[in-house]
Amino acid sequence: MLDYPNSSGFAFQNLQGIDRWESRDETVIPFATQVPVVTGATGTPKYKLRWRLVGKLCEGQMYFYNHTLLTWTVSTDYFLLPVTAAGLCGHAHVTNLSTNAASGQGMIDVTNSRCYLPNLTGTANTVGVFFRYEVA
């Protein structure tokens, strides 16, 4: 039997089948708590969030849906990351899942574990975010 000294690392977890995705939505944490600053949201906005830890890296996906209109302002609107961030920086890609078009780049702020979103003019479409950042 092989000895794996790093039981929290990707290779060990992958071999054991325990590199699973965690998830949450507004039934666990309300939209207004998970996404505390949104320039404009009408209707009943909802989100789905899933993430996994791969060694010292957190990667995840989030999407916003069921809103009449959603508007974001760059450097103002954000959502809270599921795991405390570390390192120097991270990145996020934002897409319009209804039109299959890129919407811009988000920014991971490791000092406060937030993902700041790019400008988004009013849309009723489903919007997705992929993010990746280092964890402590």
C-alpha positions as CSV (number, residue, x, y, z in Angstrom):
1,M,0.0,0.0,0.0
2,L,1.2,3.5,-0.9
3,D,1.7,6.1,1.8
4,Y,0.1,9.4,1.0
5,P,1.4,12.1,3.3
6,N,-0.9,14.8,2.0
7,S,-4.4,13.5,2.7
8,S,-6.0,16.8,1.8
9,G,-4.3,17.0,-1.6
10,F,-6.0,16.5,-4.9
11,A,-4.3,13.2,-5.8
12,F,-5.2,11.5,-2.5
13,Q,-8.8,12.8,-2.6
14,N,-9.2,11.9,-6.3
15,L,-8.0,8.3,-5.7
16,Q,-10.4,8.0,-2.7
17,G,-13.3,9.5,-4.7
18,I,-13.8,12.3,-2.1
19,D,-13.1,15.4,-4.3
20,R,-16.8,16.1,-4.3
21,W,-18.7,19.3,-5.1
22,E,-20.4,21.2,-2.3
23,S,-23.4,23.3,-3.1
24,R,-25.8,26.0,-1.7
25,D,-28.7,28.1,-2.9
26,E,-31.1,30.6,-1.4
27,T,-32.8,27.9,0.7
28,V,-29.5,27.7,2.7
29,I,-28.3,31.3,2.6
30,P,-30.8,34.0,1.4
31,F,-29.9,35.8,-1.8
32,A,-29.5,39.1,0.0
33,T,-26.9,37.6,2.3
34,Q,-24.9,35.7,-0.4
35,V,-25.1,38.7,-2.8
36,P,-25.3,41.7,-0.4
37,V,-24.6,44.4,-3.0
38,V,-26.5,44.4,-6.3
39,T,-27.1,47.7,-8.2
40,G,-30.4,46.5,-9.5
41,A,-32.5,43.4,-9.2
42,T,-36.2,43.1,-9.7
43,G,-38.4,40.1,-9.5
44,T,-37.3,37.3,-7.2
45,P,-33.6,36.7,-8.0
46,K,-32.2,33.3,-7.1
47,Y,-28.8,31.7,-7.3
48,K,-27.2,28.3,-7.3
49,L,-23.6,27.9,-6.1
50,R,-21.3,24.9,-6.2
51,W,-17.6,24.6,-5.4
52,R,-14.9,22.2,-4.6
53,L,-11.4,22.3,-3.0
54,V,-8.6,20.9,-5.1
55,G,-5.6,21.0,-2.8
56,K,-5.1,24.7,-1.9
57,L,-7.4,25.9,-4.8
58,C,-11.1,26.6,-4.7
59,E,-13.0,26.5,-7.9
60,G,-16.6,27.0,-8.4
61,Q,-19.6,28.0,-10.4
62,M,-22.5,30.3,-9.6
63,Y,-25.5,31.3,-11.6
64,F,-28.3,33.8,-11.1
65,Y,-31.8,33.2,-12.4
66,N,-35.5,33.8,-12.0
67,H,-35.2,37.6,-12.0
68,T,-37.0,40.1,-14.1
69,L,-34.0,42.4,-14.4
70,L,-30.5,42.2,-13.1
71,T,-27.9,45.1,-13.2
72,W,-24.3,45.1,-11.9
73,T,-21.8,47.9,-11.5
74,V,-18.1,47.1,-11.8
75,S,-16.1,47.4,-8.5
76,T,-19.4,47.8,-6.5
77,D,-21.5,44.6,-6.9
78,Y,-20.2,41.3,-5.5
79,F,-21.0,38.0,-4.0
80,L,-19.4,36.3,-1.0
81,L,-17.0,33.4,-1.8
82,P,-17.8,30.0,-0.2
83,V,-14.3,29.5,1.3
84,T,-12.0,32.1,2.7
85,A,-9.6,33.3,0.1
86,A,-5.8,33.6,0.4
87,G,-2.9,34.3,-1.9
88,L,-2.4,37.3,-4.1
89,C,-5.4,37.2,-6.5
90,G,-8.0,35.0,-8.2
91,H,-10.1,35.3,-11.3
92,A,-13.7,34.9,-12.4
93,H,-15.4,34.6,-15.8
94,V,-18.9,35.8,-16.3
95,T,-21.2,34.6,-19.1
96,N,-24.7,35.0,-20.2
97,L,-26.0,31.5,-20.2
98,S,-29.2,32.4,-22.1
99,T,-27.4,33.8,-25.1
100,N,-24.1,31.9,-24.8
101,A,-22.1,35.1,-24.8
102,A,-19.2,36.2,-22.6
103,S,-20.1,39.1,-20.3
104,G,-16.7,40.0,-18.9
105,Q,-14.2,39.3,-16.2
106,G,-14.9,39.4,-12.5
107,M,-12.2,40.0,-9.8
108,I,-11.5,38.0,-6.7
109,D,-10.6,40.2,-3.7
110,V,-8.5,37.9,-1.4
111,T,-8.6,40.5,1.4
112,N,-12.3,40.2,2.0
113,S,-13.2,36.9,0.1
114,R,-15.5,38.6,-2.4
115,C,-16.0,38.2,-6.1
116,Y,-16.6,41.6,-7.7
117,L,-18.7,41.4,-10.9
118,P,-18.2,43.4,-14.2
119,N,-20.7,45.9,-15.5
120,L,-23.9,44.2,-16.6
121,T,-26.8,46.3,-18.0
122,G,-30.3,45.1,-17.2
123,T,-30.9,41.6,-18.3
124,A,-33.5,39.0,-17.5
125,N,-31.2,36.2,-18.8
126,T,-29.5,33.6,-16.7
127,V,-26.0,34.7,-15.8
128,G,-23.2,32.3,-14.8
129,V,-19.9,32.9,-13.1
130,F,-16.9,30.5,-13.0
131,F,-14.3,31.4,-10.3
132,R,-11.0,30.1,-9.1
133,Y,-8.7,31.2,-6.2
134,E,-6.2,30.1,-3.6
135,V,-7.3,29.2,-0.1
136,A,-5.4,29.2,3.2
